[in-house]
Amino acid sequence: MGAGWKVFWLASAVCAAAFVAARLLVPDVVPLGYAEEAQPSWAVLTAFVLRATELAGAWVAVIALAVMLGVWLKSRTRRI
């Protein structure tokens, strides 16, 4: 169970760090899609990488939490 919680908290920290970095480094840049004014390519690529990292961290955290919930439910049903 301890390893599952480590994965969950690490993925949550990565997600939060990417979210904060995106807001600090490229606050007004849209990673994909149309913008009203031209955006520098380095800013678009940075926003894309940070958003992808944020989403990957969030999915790993959700999957780890689901697995931990499944293990907890399995251990609860064996006791009954």
N, C-alpha and C positions, 0 to 999 in steps of 0.2 A: 504494500500500500504506500510505503514511503517514496518509492521510485515514481509511482504515478502522480503523487502530489508534487514532486520535484519537477516532473515534465509539465504539469499544469501551470505551476507558478513561473517556470522559466518561459514558457510560451506566452503567458500573460504579460510578463515583463518585456519580452521582445515586441509584442503587439503595442504595448503602451509606449515603449521607446520610439518605435517607428511612427506612431501617431504624433508624439510630441516633436520629433525631428522634422516631420513634414510640415507641421504648423510653424516651426521656427525658421526652417531653411527656405521653404517655398510656400508661403502662406496664400498667395493669390493665383497659384498655377493649377490648372486642371490637368490631371494626368492624361486623359483621353477625351476626345470630343472637340467641339468648336469653341473658340473663345472670341470675344469681341475685338480683342487687339492681339497683335503678334506676340508670341511668347518665345523666349530663348530656348533652343533645343536642349541645353544642359539642364534647364529648370524642369522641362517637361519630362526628360529621362529620369531625373532625380525624383520627381514626384511619382512617376510610374514605379520605380524600384521601391520607394518607401511604402507606397500603397500596397504593392504586391507582398512585401514583407509583413505589413500590418495584417493583411487578410490571411496569409499563411500562418502567422502566429495565432490569430484568432481561431482558425479551424483546428489547429493542433490542440489548443486549449479546450475547445468544445469536445473534441474526440477524446482527449484524456479524461475530461470530466465525465463523459458518458461511460467510458470504460470503468472508471472508479465507482460510479453509481451502480453499474452492473455487477461489479465484484461485491459491493456492499449489499445489494439486494440478494445475490446468490448466497452470501454468508448468513443473511437473516432468514432465508427460507430453509436452510439446512437445520437451523436450531429448532424450528417448529415441528 
